[in-house]
Amino acid sequence: MDRSSGDSRLAGGTNGADGAADLVSRSRELEGVAADAILDGSAAARVQWATPDGLELVGRGIAAEFTAGGTGRFDRLRDRANRVFSGLVHDGPDPARPRAVGGVAFHDGHEPTPPWTGFPAASFILPRVQVVRTDDGTWLTAVGDRAGEADDRLERWHDRLTVSPGTGPRGSTPGVAATRRTTSPAEWTTQVETALERIADGRLRKVVLAQALSVELEGPIDVAATLERLGRQYPNCYRFSVDHGTGGTFFGAPPERLVSKRGQRVETEALAGSVPRGETPAEDEDHVERMRGDEKFQHEHGLVVDAIREQLAPLARDLTVSEQTIRRLATIQHLQTPIEATLSGDRHVLEIVEALHPTPAVGGVPPDAAWETIRETESFDRGWYAAPVGWFDADGDGEFAVGLRSGVATDEQVTLFAGSGIVADSDSDEEWDEVQLKFRPVLDELK
Ligand SMILES: C=C(O[C@@H]1C=C(C(=O)O)C=C[C@H]1O)C(=O)O
């Protein structure tokens, strides 16, 4: 296959040969409508994105799609997106502006195999219909290839949502019929030992090894409802789902921000080092104190902070690493270090994504030896797991999470993914337990 293959598709678009805009977008405010009401009742492509600070974004249908593979995938995506966005005229308030939503695979040479059918090495969708909710209001946006088409679509959807404003929290969990691991405890021990040998002989300092868990459901999954429940359990995490309409749905509730960019301001973080929650506040603190004071955890975390600093510094004119804190989630606690920067010029958020992915929170140090170890030891396809997922706009601003605490749903099956960082002194049994803990957020919502 042509590794540089890729495409930017304007669904039903014209070329604007007369100088008119290729795409037009129109918005109007909505009241009393659930953002995911536009997802009901069809097999169209659909995307969802929500941040801990309250932005909620839901899209369906394809006004334009950008895909790319191979080593230059980020450049090609950017070129294609710039071409489409430069021909798009938006008439509406800033929060309602059209955004391209999607993600990339962990490896740039990704060739989709099940359950990743329909997920190329990089793919973003500019939805035909989008609902954005912020603290200031909710807006419906429609994109079309002529003003008339966008207006008609906007009115049609406005009427439809007024009649069916969405049901709010829905349905029961699908139920778990059976689970199957890709990696047995014995195989895991061998994989961790392989990594530890490479660390001992100096080739490697850290690698994140992962596992997949295939879950057979008792009934069909409602991904939007599952995300809703995850949002209640994990309010300080992101939530996303991506369904291209050609395969499964990748979804999850990741705690980790890869980058958010607005103008020249960039925020990212190191999130690495994990311990369970305790039964009591005192037990929570005991776990945290053990992690804070432990050389292995601090080494594992410090490698991530150093790598982010090195990867971001060439693009920034100032960079601030804040004090280490604790990110406490419903089932797990992490060491976290916030990092902020001012960029040295105008840059697209995809440039920052490319510079940062994969951080050693999901890859390793040095990157090449880590990638080699991941490829040689893991027995499943990472696909989009542990890779950037998020959105960008016409200005090249946007926000990306790391696609963790996630799974890909196909019919009545969900494949979950989770991993943990291996450094010198890691213990394979403890790392096994950590991986099982990281399956829990999504697994608990399926049971
Ligand atoms: C790899 C995962 O999580 C990452 C690895 C962590 C660790 O090794 O401590 C912690 C948070 C994430 O950066 C996962 O959730 O699958």
The ligand as an SDF file (V2000), in Angstrom:
LIG
                    3D

 16 16  0  0  0  0  0  0  0  0999 V2000
   -0.9320    3.6550   29.5340 C   0  0  0  0  0  0  0  0  0  0  0  0
   -1.9360    4.1270   30.2790 C   0  0  0  0  0  0  0  0  0  0  0  0
   -1.8280    5.1910   31.1180 O   0  0  0  0  0  0  0  0  0  0  0  0
   -0.6700    6.0030   31.1170 C   0  0  0  0  0  0  0  0  0  0  0  0
    0.3990    5.4410   31.9550 C   0  0  0  0  0  0  0  0  0  0  0  0
    0.4810    5.7350   33.3080 C   0  0  0  0  0  0  0  0  0  0  0  0
    1.4810    5.0300   34.1920 C   0  0  0  0  0  0  0  0  0  0  0  0
    2.2700    4.2090   33.6610 O   0  0  0  0  0  0  0  0  0  0  0  0
    1.4850    5.2400   35.4030 O   0  0  0  0  0  0  0  0  0  0  0  0
   -0.3590    6.7060   33.8750 C   0  0  0  0  0  0  0  0  0  0  0  0
   -1.1720    7.4530   33.1030 C   0  0  0  0  0  0  0  0  0  0  0  0
   -1.1050    7.3750   31.6320 C   0  0  0  0  0  0  0  0  0  0  0  0
   -0.2040    8.2790   31.1380 O   0  0  0  0  0  0  0  0  0  0  0  0
   -3.3020    3.5350   30.1700 C   0  0  0  0  0  0  0  0  0  0  0  0
   -4.2160    4.0620   30.8110 O   0  0  0  0  0  0  0  0  0  0  0  0
   -3.4790    2.5690   29.4090 O   0  0  0  0  0  0  0  0  0  0  0  0
  1  2  2  0
  2  3  1  0
  2 14  1  0
  3  4  1  0
  4  5  1  0
  4 12  1  0
  5  6  2  0
  6  7  1  0
  6 10  1  0
  7  8  2  0
  7  9  1  0
 10 11  2  0
 11 12  1  0
 12 13  1  0
 14 15  2  0
 14 16  1  0
M  END
$$$$
